Amino acid sequence: MRRRTIGQALVTASALVAGMLATLTPATAAEQPSPPSAQEYLSWLAEQDDPGAARTATEFKALSEVDTNYNVGVSISHEPEDQWISGAGNALAYVTWHGNTIYKGFGVSLDKRHHLRCDETGLRYHYLKNV
């Protein structure tokens, strides 16, 4: 169980670090690219010379519109992230996650504070704790 939790934390940390590093160069709203549409994603998959891309496209087409971000019993949100580059050259990020779900008929709320620290070699330190 602990390995699974650590693995999930690392996946989340990697996603946050990638997002943080992608935003290090400030850009105006007009310069920021918008996420691809479903059709653009499928077109991109079709251009790939990879059997895995074809399989992904088939699975993606099979999804209903409410499947890959809707679950009636779960709600996840976050507060705006704090992120910066320290004087020592470390990239730092903090985000607070809020989760609400129904478990055995009862409402459960979870709040987690996530801290990441990276440098040019990658992830150096992180924690995810209850708040």
C-alpha positions as CSV (number, residue, x, y, z in Angstrom):
1,M,0.0,0.0,0.0
2,R,2.8,2.4,0.8
3,R,4.5,1.8,-2.5
4,R,1.2,2.6,-4.3
5,T,0.8,5.9,-2.3
6,I,4.4,6.9,-3.1
7,G,3.9,6.0,-6.7
8,Q,0.8,8.1,-6.9
9,A,2.6,11.0,-5.2
10,L,5.5,10.8,-7.6
11,V,3.1,10.9,-10.6
12,T,1.3,13.9,-9.1
13,A,4.7,15.5,-8.3
14,S,5.9,14.9,-11.9
15,A,2.8,16.5,-13.3
16,L,3.1,19.5,-11.0
17,V,6.8,20.0,-11.8
18,A,6.2,19.7,-15.5
19,G,3.4,22.3,-15.2
20,M,5.6,24.5,-13.1
21,L,8.6,24.3,-15.4
22,A,6.3,25.1,-18.4
23,T,5.2,28.3,-16.8
24,L,8.7,29.6,-15.9
25,T,8.7,31.9,-18.9
26,P,5.9,34.4,-18.5
27,A,3.6,34.8,-21.4
28,T,0.5,36.9,-22.0
29,A,-2.8,35.1,-22.2
30,A,-2.9,35.6,-26.0
31,E,0.5,33.9,-26.4
32,Q,-0.4,30.8,-24.3
33,P,-1.6,27.9,-26.5
34,S,-4.9,26.4,-25.8
35,P,-5.2,22.7,-25.1
36,P,-5.9,20.6,-28.2
37,S,-9.5,19.7,-29.0
38,A,-10.5,16.0,-29.1
39,Q,-10.4,16.1,-32.9
40,E,-6.9,17.7,-32.9
41,Y,-5.8,14.9,-30.5
42,L,-7.2,12.2,-32.7
43,S,-5.6,13.8,-35.8
44,W,-2.2,13.9,-34.0
45,L,-2.6,10.2,-33.0
46,A,-3.4,9.3,-36.6
47,E,-0.2,10.9,-37.8
48,Q,1.9,8.8,-35.4
49,D,3.7,5.7,-36.8
50,D,3.0,3.6,-33.8
51,P,0.5,0.8,-33.1
52,G,0.1,2.1,-29.6
53,A,-1.2,5.4,-31.0
54,A,-3.8,3.6,-33.1
55,R,-4.9,1.6,-30.0
56,T,-5.1,4.8,-27.9
57,A,-7.2,6.5,-30.7
58,T,-9.6,3.6,-30.7
59,E,-10.0,3.6,-26.9
60,F,-10.4,7.4,-26.9
61,K,-13.2,7.2,-29.5
62,A,-15.0,4.6,-27.4
63,L,-15.2,6.9,-24.4
64,S,-18.5,8.7,-23.7
65,E,-18.4,12.4,-23.0
66,V,-18.7,11.8,-19.2
67,D,-16.1,9.0,-18.9
68,T,-10.9,10.4,-19.2
69,N,-13.1,13.6,-16.1
70,Y,-16.6,13.1,-14.3
71,N,-17.5,11.0,-11.3
72,V,-20.7,11.9,-9.5
73,G,-19.2,10.9,-6.1
74,V,-15.8,12.7,-6.3
75,S,-14.9,16.3,-6.5
76,I,-11.2,17.5,-6.7
77,S,-10.1,21.1,-6.8
78,H,-7.0,23.0,-5.8
79,E,-6.0,26.5,-4.8
80,P,-3.7,28.5,-7.0
81,E,-0.1,27.2,-6.9
82,D,2.8,29.2,-5.4
83,Q,5.9,28.6,-7.6
84,W,9.2,30.3,-8.0
85,I,12.9,29.9,-8.5
86,S,15.0,30.3,-5.4
87,G,18.3,32.1,-5.2
88,A,20.0,28.7,-5.0
89,G,18.6,27.7,-8.4
90,N,15.9,25.4,-7.0
91,A,12.4,25.4,-8.6
92,L,9.8,25.4,-5.8
93,A,6.1,24.8,-5.9
94,Y,3.3,24.5,-3.4
95,V,-0.3,23.6,-4.1
96,T,-3.2,22.7,-1.8
97,W,-5.6,20.0,-3.0
98,H,-9.2,19.7,-1.9
99,G,-11.1,16.4,-2.4
100,N,-14.6,15.5,-1.5
101,T,-16.2,12.1,-1.9
102,I,-18.9,9.8,-0.7
103,Y,-17.6,6.7,1.2
104,K,-20.1,4.1,2.6
105,G,-22.8,6.7,2.6
106,F,-20.9,9.5,4.3
107,G,-19.3,12.6,2.9
108,V,-15.5,12.7,3.3
109,S,-13.3,15.8,2.8
110,L,-9.5,15.6,2.3
111,D,-7.2,18.5,2.0
112,K,-3.5,17.9,1.1
113,R,-0.6,20.3,0.9
114,H,1.9,19.4,-1.8
115,H,5.4,20.8,-1.8
116,L,8.0,20.1,-4.6
117,R,11.6,21.2,-4.9
118,C,13.6,20.5,-8.1
119,D,16.9,21.5,-9.6
120,E,18.6,20.9,-12.9
121,T,18.9,17.2,-12.1
122,G,15.2,16.7,-11.5
123,L,13.0,16.1,-8.5
124,R,15.0,16.7,-5.3
125,Y,12.4,16.7,-2.6
126,H,8.7,16.6,-2.1
127,Y,6.0,15.9,0.4
128,L,2.2,15.5,0.5
129,K,0.7,16.0,3.9
130,N,-2.8,16.5,5.4
131,V,-3.8,20.1,6.2
